[in-house]
Amino acid sequence: MPVLASARYGKDNVRVYKVHRDEKTGVQSVTEMTVCCLLEGEIETSYTQADNSVVVATDSIKNTIYIKAKEHPVNPPELYASHLGSHFLSRYPHISAAHIKVVVHRWARMSVDGSPHPHSFFRDSEETRTVEATISRSPSSSQNGSDVRLDLKSSIAGLSVLKSTGSAFHGFVRDEFTTLPETWDRILSTDIDCTWTWKPFASLAYVQGGVERFDRAWESARGIIMKTFATDDSASVQNTMYKMCEQILEAVPEADKTAFSLPNKHYFEIDLSWHKGLKNTGKDAEVYAPQSGPSGLIKCEVARDVPMVIR
């Protein structure tokens, strides 16, 4: 007989914009987010018996996303996601877990005549700051929402980087399937997707206490990525991303592990010797053909030896 193995539901692609106005200085700050909120718990009868009495309508979930953005800070996004998920466990005793994803879209402040403008911004890249949070009841919970566990993942995605030299790739397996030449100098380009997983938080209070850790970790990770990418004499994407992981774990002691997923975006030399002997390969290469695909895809996850809970 079939059984419902797992189920969750909610609202996706909820777009939220919040403005903070400093009444003393007149300076405004803006945050634009896309939020997904999925709930799970004692909801199986809505699937198996057409019992809607256990369903918190997705419209209610959408409205709650807006209301909690009004009631609480949305920065850092880790704090907002924790408040939002904790609300559903506190308000609805039959909900056992809330899965929240917050994608923060990048708006950079304009400079006008050399000075930061108080209320004007521009989109300088498609880079996003993302948080995935699972707020769940602890096994000893009385279902009042006060005894919960918060698992948070923070990430940087869509940060496009390129360097025109300082990268090599040689010494790899060569056999009858290989056409790729070895190179000691190549273009390296990728779209950064970096995630660091926080040690579990024992309650919302532990997320709120020392909340500055989240912005500090994001700034550290982003700085490490930029500096290592630019300065590492890269033997491979694999080795460079591992160095980044090591440094992020050192800089963010409350993270259990960190991971990268990097496409290797290729730029191929163009042989132009057919045109009047024009040299454009090897040391003479200046004009390249950027490739949209296929691309390499390299992933890794680096973890600490001993996980723990933040309490």
C-alpha positions as CSV (number, residue, x, y, z in Angstrom):
1,M,0.0,0.0,0.0
2,P,1.4,3.4,-0.9
3,V,2.4,5.8,1.9
4,L,3.3,9.4,1.9
5,A,7.1,9.4,2.4
6,S,7.6,13.1,2.7
7,A,5.8,16.4,2.1
8,R,6.3,20.1,2.3
9,Y,4.6,23.1,0.7
10,G,4.6,26.8,0.9
11,K,5.2,30.0,-1.1
12,D,8.0,30.6,-3.6
13,N,9.3,33.6,-5.4
14,V,8.0,36.2,-3.0
15,R,9.7,39.4,-3.9
16,V,10.3,41.8,-1.0
17,Y,11.8,45.3,-1.0
18,K,12.5,47.2,2.3
19,V,13.8,50.7,2.7
20,H,15.5,51.9,5.9
21,R,15.4,55.7,6.4
22,D,17.8,57.4,8.7
23,E,15.8,60.4,9.9
24,K,18.9,62.2,11.3
25,T,21.0,62.1,8.2
26,G,18.5,61.6,5.4
27,V,20.4,58.6,4.2
28,Q,18.4,55.6,3.0
29,S,19.4,52.0,2.6
30,V,17.5,49.4,0.5
31,T,17.3,45.6,0.5
32,E,15.6,43.6,-2.2
33,M,15.0,39.9,-1.6
34,T,13.3,36.8,-3.1
35,V,12.0,34.5,-0.4
36,C,10.8,30.9,-0.4
37,C,9.1,29.4,2.6
38,L,8.1,25.7,2.8
39,L,6.5,24.1,5.8
40,E,6.3,20.5,6.9
41,G,4.7,18.7,9.8
42,E,1.5,16.8,10.5
43,I,0.0,17.7,7.1
44,E,-0.2,14.3,5.5
45,T,-4.0,14.1,5.7
46,S,-4.2,17.1,3.3
47,Y,-2.6,14.9,0.7
48,T,-4.2,11.5,1.6
49,Q,-7.6,12.4,2.8
50,A,-8.4,15.8,1.3
51,D,-8.3,17.3,4.8
52,N,-7.5,21.0,4.4
53,S,-7.9,21.7,8.1
54,V,-4.1,21.2,8.5
55,V,-3.1,23.6,5.7
56,V,-1.8,27.0,6.4
57,A,-2.7,28.7,3.1
58,T,0.2,29.7,1.0
59,D,-1.4,33.1,0.8
60,S,-1.1,33.4,4.6
61,I,2.6,32.3,4.2
62,K,3.1,35.1,1.7
63,N,1.5,37.7,3.9
64,T,3.6,36.5,6.9
65,I,6.8,37.0,4.9
66,Y,5.8,40.7,4.4
67,I,4.7,41.2,8.0
68,K,7.8,39.8,9.5
69,A,9.9,41.9,7.1
70,K,8.1,44.9,8.6
71,E,8.4,43.7,12.2
72,H,12.0,42.7,12.2
73,P,15.3,43.7,10.5
74,V,15.9,42.0,7.2
75,N,19.7,42.4,7.6
76,P,21.5,40.2,8.0
77,P,19.3,37.8,6.1
78,E,20.3,35.0,8.5
79,L,18.4,36.8,11.3
80,Y,15.4,37.5,9.2
81,A,15.1,33.9,8.0
82,S,15.4,32.7,11.6
83,H,12.6,35.1,12.8
84,L,10.4,34.0,9.9
85,G,10.9,30.2,10.4
86,S,10.5,30.5,14.2
87,H,7.2,32.2,13.8
88,F,5.6,29.3,12.0
89,L,6.7,26.8,14.7
90,S,5.4,29.1,17.4
91,R,2.1,29.9,15.7
92,Y,1.2,26.5,14.4
93,P,1.7,23.5,16.8
94,H,1.3,20.9,14.0
95,I,4.2,22.4,11.9
96,S,7.5,20.8,12.8
97,A,9.9,22.5,10.4
98,A,10.1,25.6,8.3
99,H,12.5,25.8,5.3
100,I,13.4,29.3,4.4
101,K,15.5,30.5,1.5
102,V,16.3,34.2,1.2
103,V,18.1,35.5,-1.9
104,V,19.4,39.1,-1.5
105,H,19.9,41.0,-4.8
106,R,22.7,43.4,-5.0
107,W,22.1,47.2,-5.1
108,A,25.2,49.4,-4.8
109,R,25.0,53.0,-3.7
110,M,25.7,55.6,-6.5
111,S,28.4,58.1,-6.2
112,V,27.6,61.6,-7.6
113,D,30.4,64.1,-7.9
114,G,32.6,61.9,-5.8
115,S,30.2,61.6,-2.9
116,P,27.9,58.7,-2.0
117,H,24.3,59.6,-2.9
118,P,21.8,59.3,0.0
119,H,19.1,57.5,-1.8
120,S,20.2,56.3,-5.3
121,F,21.5,52.9,-6.2
122,F,22.6,50.8,-9.2
123,R,22.9,47.1,-10.0
124,D,26.6,46.5,-10.4
125,S,26.4,42.7,-10.9
126,E,24.1,39.7,-10.6
127,E,25.9,38.5,-7.5
128,T,23.6,37.5,-4.7
129,R,23.9,36.8,-0.9
130,T,21.8,33.8,0.0
131,V,20.6,32.1,3.2
132,E,19.0,28.7,3.5
133,A,17.5,28.1,7.0
134,T,15.8,25.1,8.5
135,I,14.0,25.8,11.7
136,S,12.8,22.6,13.4
137,R,11.5,21.4,16.7
138,S,13.9,19.7,19.0
139,P,13.0,16.2,20.0
140,S,12.1,17.4,23.5
141,S,10.0,20.2,22.3
142,S,6.5,20.7,23.7
143,Q,5.3,22.1,20.4
144,N,5.2,25.7,21.7
145,G,8.0,26.8,19.4
146,S,10.4,27.7,22.2
147,D,12.6,24.6,21.9
148,V,13.9,24.7,18.4
149,R,17.0,24.1,16.4
150,L,18.2,26.4,13.6
151,D,20.4,25.1,10.8
152,L,21.8,27.9,8.6
153,K,23.7,28.0,5.4
154,S,25.1,31.3,4.0
155,S,26.4,31.7,0.5
156,I,27.7,33.9,-2.2
157,A,26.5,33.2,-5.7
158,G,26.9,34.7,-9.2
159,L,30.1,36.5,-8.4
160,S,31.8,36.4,-11.8
161,V,35.6,36.7,-11.8
162,L,38.3,36.4,-14.4
163,K,42.1,36.7,-14.6
164,S,44.0,36.8,-17.8
165,T,47.1,35.0,-16.5
166,G,48.4,33.3,-13.3
167,S,46.6,29.9,-14.1
168,A,48.0,26.7,-15.4
169,F,46.8,23.1,-16.0
170,H,49.2,20.3,-16.8
171,G,50.1,16.8,-15.6
172,F,46.6,15.5,-15.9
173,V,45.7,12.0,-17.2
174,R,46.4,11.6,-20.9
175,D,45.1,8.7,-22.9
176,E,43.3,7.9,-26.2
177,F,40.4,10.2,-25.1
178,T,42.4,13.3,-24.5
179,T,42.7,16.2,-26.9
180,L,43.3,19.0,-24.4
181,P,46.8,20.4,-24.5
182,E,48.7,21.1,-21.3
183,T,49.2,24.8,-20.5
184,W,51.4,26.7,-18.1
185,D,49.6,30.0,-18.7
186,R,45.8,30.4,-19.4
187,I,42.8,32.5,-18.8
188,L,40.8,31.5,-15.7
189,S,37.2,32.6,-15.4
190,T,34.3,31.3,-13.2
191,D,31.1,32.2,-11.4
192,I,31.6,31.9,-7.7
193,D,29.1,29.7,-5.8
194,C,30.4,29.4,-2.2
195,T,28.5,28.2,0.8
196,W,29.5,28.0,4.5
197,T,27.3,25.9,6.9
198,W,27.0,27.2,10.4
199,K,27.2,25.0,13.4
200,P,23.6,24.4,14.5
201,F,22.1,27.1,16.7
202,A,20.2,25.9,19.8
203,S,17.6,28.7,19.7
204,L,16.6,31.9,18.1
205,A,18.3,33.7,21.0
206,Y,21.7,32.3,20.0
207,V,21.1,33.7,16.4
208,Q,20.2,37.1,17.8
209,G,23.2,37.2,20.2
210,G,26.3,38.2,18.3
211,V,24.3,38.7,15.1
212,E,27.2,40.7,13.7
213,R,28.9,37.3,13.1
214,F,26.9,36.9,9.9
215,D,28.0,40.1,8.1
216,R,31.5,39.6,9.3
217,A,31.6,36.1,7.9
218,W,30.2,37.3,4.5
219,E,32.7,40.1,4.3
220,S,35.6,37.7,5.2
221,A,34.5,35.0,2.7
222,R,34.1,37.5,-0.1
223,G,37.5,39.1,0.6
224,I,39.2,35.7,0.8
225,I,37.6,34.6,-2.5
226,M,38.8,37.8,-4.3
227,K,42.3,37.8,-2.9
228,T,43.0,34.1,-3.4
229,F,41.6,34.1,-6.9
230,A,43.7,37.1,-7.9
231,T,47.0,36.1,-6.2
232,D,47.1,32.3,-6.2
233,D,49.4,30.9,-8.8
234,S,46.7,28.4,-9.7
235,A,47.7,24.8,-10.6
236,S,44.0,23.9,-11.1
237,V,40.6,25.1,-10.1
238,Q,40.5,22.2,-7.6
239,N,43.6,23.4,-5.7
240,T,42.6,27.1,-5.7
241,M,39.1,26.4,-4.3
242,Y,40.5,24.1,-1.6
243,K,42.8,27.0,-0.5
244,M,39.7,29.2,-0.3
245,C,37.9,26.7,1.8
246,E,40.8,26.4,4.3
247,Q,40.9,30.1,4.7
248,I,37.2,30.6,5.2
249,L,37.1,27.9,7.9
250,E,39.9,29.7,9.7
251,A,38.2,33.1,9.3
252,V,34.7,31.8,10.4
253,P,35.3,29.6,13.4
254,E,31.5,29.0,13.9
255,A,31.2,27.4,10.5
256,D,31.2,23.6,10.3
257,K,32.1,23.3,6.6
258,T,32.4,25.3,3.5
259,A,31.8,24.3,-0.2
260,F,32.4,25.6,-3.7
261,S,30.8,24.9,-7.0
262,L,32.8,26.5,-9.8
263,P,32.3,26.3,-13.6
264,N,35.5,26.6,-15.6
265,K,34.5,29.0,-18.3
266,H,36.7,28.5,-21.3
267,Y,38.3,31.1,-23.5
268,F,39.9,29.4,-26.6
269,E,42.7,30.8,-28.7
270,I,41.9,31.5,-32.3
271,D,44.3,30.4,-35.0
272,L,44.5,33.3,-37.4
273,S,47.5,32.1,-39.3
274,W,45.4,31.5,-42.4
275,H,45.1,35.3,-42.8
276,K,48.5,36.6,-44.0
277,G,50.3,34.5,-41.4
278,L,48.8,36.5,-38.5
279,K,50.1,35.1,-35.2
280,N,47.5,34.6,-32.5
281,T,48.4,31.4,-30.6
282,G,50.7,30.6,-27.7
283,K,52.7,33.7,-26.5
284,D,51.2,35.7,-29.3
285,A,47.6,35.1,-28.4
286,E,45.6,38.3,-27.8
287,V,42.1,37.5,-29.3
288,Y,40.1,34.7,-27.8
289,A,36.7,33.1,-28.4
290,P,34.7,33.0,-25.1
291,Q,32.7,29.7,-24.9
292,S,29.1,29.5,-23.6
293,G,29.4,25.7,-23.2
294,P,30.3,23.1,-22.5
295,S,32.3,24.1,-19.4
296,G,34.1,22.2,-16.7
297,L,32.3,22.0,-13.3
298,I,34.4,21.5,-10.2
299,K,33.0,21.1,-6.7
300,C,34.3,20.4,-3.2
301,E,33.3,20.5,0.4
302,V,35.7,20.9,3.3
303,A,34.6,20.1,6.8
304,R,36.0,20.4,10.3
305,D,36.9,17.3,12.2
306,V,34.5,17.9,15.2
307,P,31.0,19.5,14.7
308,M,29.3,21.2,17.5
309,V,26.1,23.2,18.4
310,I,26.2,27.0,19.1
311,R,24.7,27.5,22.6
